[in-house]
Amino acid sequence: MKEVKKPKKPLFYYYGIVLLVLLLFNIFITPRLMLARIVEVDYGTFMKMTEEGGVGRVQVQNEQIVFTDKEETTIYKTGVMDDPGLTERLYASGASFSKEIVEQASPLMTFLLSWVLPVVVFFLIGQLISRQMMKHAGGANSMMFGMNKNNARVYVQSSDGIKFSDVAGEDEAKDNLKEIVDYLHDPTKYKEIGASMPKGVLLVGPPGTGKTMLAKAVAGEANVPFFSMSGSEFVEMFVGMGASKVRDLFKQAKEKAPCIVFIDEIDAIGKKRDGQFGGNDEREQTLNQLLTEMDGFEGAGGVIILAATNRPESLDPALTRPGRFDRRVPVELPDLAGREAILRVHAKKIKVADDVDYTQIARMASGASGAELANIVNEAALRAVRDGRQVVTQGDLTESIEVVIAGYQKKNAILTDKEKWTVSYHEIGHALVAARQTDSAPVQKITIIPRTSGALGYTMQVDEGNHYLMTKEEIENKIATLTGGRAAEEVRFGSVTTGASNDIEQATKLARAMICQYGMSEDFDMVALEAVTNQYLGGDASLACSAETQTKIDAQVVELVKRQHEKALKLLRDNRQKLDELAKYLYEKETITGEEFMRILNA
């Protein structure tokens, strides 16, 4: 997209330049003009003019003598000499003594330079600025030096603009938005049947899923002007400035219809109005103005409002009701096919080997957003450059996924022999428990190379396909797998280390979710004991029950995790020989694949 409109400079910017020019003029130019008529003579000429009575006014200074002729048309100056009778001779010649000569030598020039010239310059500059403002702003007011003007960036379609083909992995969202494009191209077929397009379309989803890119793709496909502005740009320090920006934005949109207005992070101004004392009056006024402008859009055909947010539950109901934002388009994390399509789109920008398996890479990057997948491809290209290769290989893409998940390898981190054995048993414990359970994701890779995220090793499991539901047994198996690392330490060394802290956190979180959110507890049945907010930002869970119930929940969480921990211990004790064999192999190799792990396990 090509930017064609730049924000105007405020009015005080030009007046500041004028004041600076006048200040420099008075400091450097005015003294030179006033001193231009002073003639320097020798002391002999001064004595001769005194004897002939040709001196009009005189000023004796410490280092020089300044005097005029009788007609006071010329100013002279000369040096000071040791002349004791000078004062008597000057008095006798009829000269008059004066305190100041230079400033009073030309009153007219002083008046012109000090008063007339600044007024004329200010008048001319003011006329120029007024004409420019009338020309570009159509006579709009410039309250507070133009701070009420909106800063919307206006984009138009260009030859290399974003199209729907550049956005992959969001087919459902694109289908919803293609109707908007069709309406902007040919609104008559909708008007003939009496249908009208939604006034506003709200794009909701996690960060990095491509909401802004989808909005630009709509503008690119429709080939119409695209106004882009962030919600935080409406909020100003002065009350009323944000509302004025909203008015100005919608005025421009109506003038350039058909067009698209995109407000990113609309939750910055669209939060629910609670009416409490001490609220943000500026934000509420801005929201009220936005609601008013969207109500008055009946006569502005061809103007579509798009907005994006990852906190839809925080928006004011008046903003999301039908008649304002009529349609909500979810932009979710891509599935397996979507991740593969996104990888292929970004891979077009780099040189990739012909044998790269995008399906395998997409399967390994489960849960990644479009932005994260773009980062994975870029990290792979950077790794290829570091290794001195011209193309990106499968290994580069696999390693880049590990970089995004666990960070870069810490090549200078040296584990002691005991720590290395402990980490080996810990990671094999995870993998062995997962392999000996049904409905568990296959092991893809096991490594004991430390990473910059703080992990001393990790076990990567990769699902074979898309899974939208998890059974109670699958979640319990996952908890058992998480406890497998600590269980392996107990089986082999008879003691435990701090390396299971992240495993403990994840296992506890899953167990609590089973009881409080998923209704998988026999005691509480299908009762929601926890409320989840900000689902697109990781989810913040808060208990919604009494203190007695919370005590029961804690007891059940402990019992559930403990039961799965005991199951992991039993599996490892039953497979102690394989545990030792695999841990020794991992200790020697440091990194093994899932195929190597399964070959030794099934031997």
N, C-alpha and C positions, 0 to 999 in steps of 0.2 A: 504494500500500500504506500502511496505517496502523500506526504503531508503538504497541504496547500495553504494553510492558514496559520499564521504565527500570532501569538499574543502581542497586543500593542503595549508600548512603554507608557507608564503613568505620566500625568501632566507635570508633576514636580520634577521629573527627570529633565525636561526641557528648561524649566525655570532655573534649575540648579546650574545648568550649563551657562545660561545668560548671566546669572549672578557671578559665576566664576570669571567669565570674560570681562565683565565690568570691573571686578576687583583687580584683575591683572592690568587692565587699562589704566586705572587710577594709580596703581603702584609704579608702573614702568613708563607709560606713555605720557601722562599728564605732566610730571615733572620735567620731562625732556622738552615738551612743547613750551612750557613756561620759562625754561632756561635758554631757549633757543636764541633770544635777543640779547643776551649778556655778552659784552665785548671785553676781552682781557687786554689790558694795556700795562706798560711799565710804569714805575714810580715817577719817572721824569715827566711823562705825559700828564700824570695826575697833578704834579707840582705846577706845571705850566698852565693847566686849565684853572688851577686855584688862583694863580697870580693874575690871570686874565679875567677872573670872575665868571668862568664858564661852568662852575659846579652848581647844580641845583639842590639836590638832597644827598646826604652822605650818611653812611653807617660804618662805624669803625668797629671791626670785630677782632678777635684774638689773632687770627692768622691772615686775614685779608681785609681790604677796605672796599666797600661797594658804594658806588655813587652814580648820579645821573647828570645829564647836561641840564642847562637852564630850561630848555623846552620839555624836559623829561620824556623825550622820545627814545632815548637809548640808555641802557644800563651798562656801566663799566665796573670792572673789578681789577684790583692790583694788590700786590703783596704789602706787608707791614714792614716799615723801616724804623730805625731809631731816630725819630724826628721830634724833639721836645716841643718845638713851637708850632706844631701842626694845627692844634686846636685853635690857637689865636689867629693863624693865617686863614683858616676856613671861615671863622667868624667874621673876620675883616672883609673877606671876599663876598659875603652875602649868602653863603651856603647855609642851608638848614639841616639840622641833625634829625635823623629818623631811626626808629627802632626796626621797622621792616620795610624793605624796598621791593624784593622779588615778588611777594604775593600781591602787593598793591600796585605793581607796575602796570598790570593789564587787568582791570576789573572786569572788562567785557569778556576777555578770554576765560577768566576764572568762572564767571557766571555760565558761560556756554558749556564749558567742560564739566562743571560740577552739577548743573541742574538741567539744562536743555538736552544735552546729549543722552543721559540715562533715560529721561522720559521718552525721547524719540525711539531709542532702541527697544525699551519695554513695550511701547505701543506697536511697533512693527512686529516683534516676536509674538505678541499676543494675538495680533491679527492673523499671522501665519498659522499658529497653533489652532485657533478657532476654525479657520477654513479647513484644516486637515481633519479635525474632529467631526465637523459637519459632513465632510466628504465620506469618511470611512464609517462613521457610526450613525449616519442618517439623522443627526441632530439629537441623538440619545444623550441623556444627562450623564455627567461624569462625577457623580457623588463620591466623595472621599477619594479624589484623584484617580478615579477609574477602578477602584477595588471591587465595585459591584459587577464588573464585567466577568463573564465566565471564561474559563481557560480551556474550553473544550477543544480537542484536537480533531480537525476535520480531515478525513481521508476520502479519496476517490479511487475508483478502480484504475489499476495500471496493468501493463502487459504481464508483469510477474506477480500479480495479486494472488491472494489466498483463495482457493476454490475448495469445494467439497471433496474433491479428489485428494487434496492435501491433508484431509482430516480422516484418520482411520480409526477403527475400533469403536465408533459411536454411531452405528447404523440406525438405531431407533431414534436417537436425537436428530440425526440428519433428515430422516423421513418426516419428523415433525416440523422441521424448519424449511424443508423444500416447498411446503405449502405457502409459507410466507414469501418465498422468492417468486413463486408462480403468481401470487396476488399482486406483487409489485410490478411484474411484467405485464399482466393482463387482468386488471381488476373488474373489467366489464362482465365477464362470465359469472363472477360471484355476485355482482350487483343485480344481474338479471333474475337470479333466483331468490334474491333478497338476503343473501348471506353477507356477513361482514367479518373481516379479519379481527383477531384479538387485538385489543389496544396494546397490551403488553405481554411479553413472553419472559418468564423467569427461568433462568438456567441454574439448576442446583446440583451440587455434587462435591466430592472431595477436592482438595487442592491438587492441581497438576493434571486434571482430566481433560483440559482443552476447552473450557467454557468461553474464554476470550477468543480463542482461535475459531470456534464455531460461529461466534458473532461476526467476526471479520469475514469468514467464508460466506455468510449470508449476504453481506454487502458486496463481496466479490462476485458472487453468482448473479445478484440482482443488478449489478453495475450502477449503484446509486450512491450518493454521498453518505458517509458513515461518521457520525459524531461520537467520539469516545471520551468519556470522562469518568474519573474515579469518584466514589461516593464521598471520600474524605476531602476532596477538593471543594465541596460545597460548604463545608463547615469553616467559618471564619471567626476571627476574634470579636468583631463587631456584630451585634445583633442586627439581623436584617440583611446582611451581605449575602448569606447563602440563599435566602429566598429570592433576592434580586438576580443571583446567578441562574437560578432555576428558570425565572421568567425570561431571561435573555437567551438561555439555551433553547427553550421551546419556541421562542420567537424566531430564532434562526432556523430551527427545524421546519417550521411552517412555511418559511420563505423558500426553502430548498426542497420541499416535498416534490416527488416521493423520496424519502430518505430513511435512514435508520439511526436511532439514538441509542447508544449503548452506555449503561451505567454499571461500572464494575464495582464489586464489593458494596452493593446497595445497602447492606445492613449497617453501614456507617451512619446513614441518615434515616434508615427505615425501621429502627428498633421500636418495640412496643412503647407506647406512651403510658407511663404508670401514674402520672399526675402527682408524684411526690414532690415535696418542697425541696428546692435546691437542684432540680433537674436542669438539663441543658436546654435553655430556652431557644438558643440559636438553632440547635438540631431540630427541635420540635417545630419551629417556624418554617424551617427548610422543608421538613416532611409535609406540613400542612400545605405549603405552596406547591409541592410536587403532586399531592392529591388533587388540588384544585386544577392544576394544569392538565392532568390526565382526564379529569371530568370534562374539560372544555375542548376535547379533541374530536368532537363529532364532525366539525366542519373542516378538519385538517386531514383530508384523505391522503393516503399514501405514506403516512408517518407511522413507523412501527417502533415501539419501545422495547429494547432488550435489556435485561439486567441479569447479573450473575451474583451468586452468593454461595457460601458453604455453611451458612447458619440460617436456614429458612425458618426454623422454629422461633427465631428471635424477631421476625418481621412483624410489623403492626398489621392486625387483621384488616384494617381499612385499606391497606396497600395491596393485599393479596386477594381481596374479594373480586367476584366477577364484575366486569366493567372497568377494571384497572389492569391488574395482571391476570388475564383470563386463563392463561395456559402456563402450566409448569412442566418443564422439560428436564427430566433427570439425566444427568451426565455422570454415569457411574464408572467405577473402575472396569477396565476392559476384561473380557473373558479370554480363554485360550486363543480362539480364532482372532479376536481383536488385538491381543498382544502381538501375535504373529504379523498381522497386517501393519501395525504401527512400526514394528521392527523393520519391515520391508520398506516402508516409506522413508524412514530415517537412514536406512542403509543405502538408499539411492544417492545420498550426498557424499558417501565415502567409497573407497575402493575395497570390495569384499571378495574373498576367494569364492570360487564356484561351488565348493563342497560344503558350504556353511548350511547347517540344518537349523532353519529359523524356528521350526516347530519345537525342537528340543530346547532352544534358548527361551522361547516363550513359556514352555512348561517349567523351566527352572525359575523364571521371573514371576512366579505366581503372586498375585496381589499388587503388582507394580502398576503405577499410573503411567499415563502417556509421557509426562515430563521425566519420570524416572527411567522409562525405556529409552528416551532420547539421550539421557545422561549415560546410560549403559553403552549405547552405540558410540558415543563420543569418547568414553573412557577406553573402549576397545581400540579406537583409532589412535588415541594417544599412546597406548601400550605398544601398538605396532610401530609407531615412530620411534619410541624409546629403544625398541629392539632392532631398529634399522631395517625394517621390512616395508615393502611397498603396498601390501594388501593386508586386510584384516582377516584373521583366521578364526576358526571355531574356538580355539583355545583362548584367543583374545576376548571374545564375547563371554565365554564362560568365566574367565578370571575377572572381567569387569563386573559381572553379577556379584561375585564374591566381594569385590571392592565396595560395591554399593551396600551389600548386606552387612559385612563385617569389617570393612576398612582395608587398607593396604597391609601387605606383609611387613612385619617388623624384623628386618634382617639383622639388626644389631641386638635383638633380644635373645639372650642365651639362657636356656633353662638348665637347672642342675639335673643330674641323672635321675634323682628321685622324683623331681617335678615332672620330668619328661615321662617317666613310667606312670605316674599318677594321672597325667592328662591322657595318656594312651588308654589306660583302663577306663577312664571316665567316658571318653568318646565311644569306645567299643561297647561300653555298657548301654549307651543310648541306642546304638545301631542294633545290638543283639536283641534287646527287649522289643524294639520295633519289628525286627525280622521274625521273631518267634510269636508274634500276635497276628491275628487276622484283621483285615480292614485297616491296615496301617500303610502309609505311603512308603514305596520302596526307597532304599538308601541310594543316594546318587554319589556322594563323596564324603570321605572322612579325612580330616587333617589335624595335625597337632602343631602347625606353624602359627605362632602368635600373630595377632592382627592389631591394627591401631585402635580398634574400638575397645580393646581391653580383653578380648577373648583370647585364651591360650590355645584354643582349638574349637572345632565345631563339626557337627554331623549334618549334612544336607540331605533332606528327604524331598522327593519330587513326586507329586501326584501324576497319575497317567492321564487324567482328563479333568473336566470341570466338575466341581462338587458344590452344589448350592445348599445342600442339607447335610447335617451330621447327626447320626444316631447317638443315643446315650452310650452305647458300647464303644463307638468310635472315639467319643470324647474321653471316656474312661481309659481307653488304650493310649490316647495321647498323653494323658496325665501320667500313666505308668511309664511311657517312654521318657518323659521329662525327669522322672525320678530314677531312671536307669543309670545315669552317670554317678549319682551319689551312692546308689546301691552297689555298683561295681567297686567303688572305693572301699565300701564296708566289707564286701566279700573277699577282696584281695588283701587289703592292708589292715582291716579291723579298726580303722579310724576314718574320720571324714575331714575334708578341707573346705576352704571358702569358695572353691570353684563352682559350686552349684547355686550360687545366689540368684542368677537369672532364671535357672530352671525352677527354683522354688517360687519365684514371683509369678512366672507364667502358669505353673501348676495350680497355685492358689487362686489366681484370677479365673482360670477355667472352672475350677470346682465351685467357686462362688457364683459364677454365671449360671451353671447348671441348676443351682438351687434357687437363686433369686430371680433369674430372667427366663430360663427355659422351662420351668415347671417340672424338673426331673427329680423332685424330692417326694417321697411317699408321704411324709408328714404334712407338707404344705400344699401338695397337689398343684393345681393350675392357678396359683396366686402370685401376682407380680409383687415382689418384695423390694424391687430396686427400680428406680427411674433413671433412664439414660438420656442425657442431653448432648448436643453437639456430636451427633452420630457421624457427621462427615469430617470431624476433626479429632478422631480417635475415640470419642465417646467418654463422657464424664458420668460415672454411675454414683448415685446417692441412694442410701437405704430409705425406704418409705414404710417403716414399721415401728413397732414399740420396742423398748429396751429389752423386754423379756424375749421377744421374737429374735432380736439381734443375737442374744446369747445362744438361742437354739441354733441359729444359722451358723454361728462360729463353731459350735460343737460338731455340726454335720460336715462343715468344710474340713475340719481337722480329721474327722473319721474317714471321709472320702479319700483325701490325699494319703492318709496313713494306710488305708486298705490297698490302694494302687502301689504304694511303695513296697508293701509286703509282697504283692504279686510280682513286682520286678525282682525283688530279692530271690524269690523262689525260682523264677525263670533263669536267673544267672547261676544259681547254685546247681540247677539241673544241667546247665550247659557250661560248667566250670572249665572243662578241657578246651572247648572252643573259645571261651573268653580269654584264657591264657595264650592260646595259639594266635588269635587275631590281634591281641594287644602287643605281642612280641613282633608280629609282622608290621604293625603300624609304627611301633617304636623304631624299627629299622628303616622303613620307607618314608615315614613322616606324613605322606599323603597317599591314600589309596582310593580307587574308584569303587563304585557300587558293585561292578562286575567281579572285581577281585575279592571283595568282601563275601559275596554270595558263593563264589567258587570255593573258597576255603571253608565256609560254613557248611556247604552241602557235600564236601568231600568225604 
